[in-house]
Amino acid sequence: MAEIFEIIMVLCFGASWPMNIMRSYRARTAKGKSLAFLVMIEIGYVAGIISKFVNEAYMADFGSKWYVLVFYCINFVMVGIDMILYFRNVMLDKKAAAAA
């Protein structure tokens, strides 16, 4: 039962990241974004991934529960994409400030 709630949590987080990525891409500014927040989320996903590998019960039944780890990895990648966009947007903000 706990795994079902974990999956729901990871899916809900995962559903929000594509929207956030599109918003970052379209906004073309880093204003209102927090790099510290993104880093903390990435650290959280790394901790979640590591927790799966060190959990003996999970690893013993990995063949039927691999998908939980996949969702953590997908979310980690999406946050990474948002971080890349953050740095792109910081550069765009600097260019806009220099042009003004």
Secondary structure, DSSP 8 states (H G I E B T S, - for coil): -HHHHHHHHHHHHHHHHHHHHHHHHHH---TT--HHHHHHHHHHHHHHHHHHHH-HHHHHTHHHHHHHHHHHHHHHHHHHHHHHHHHHHHHHHHHHHHH-
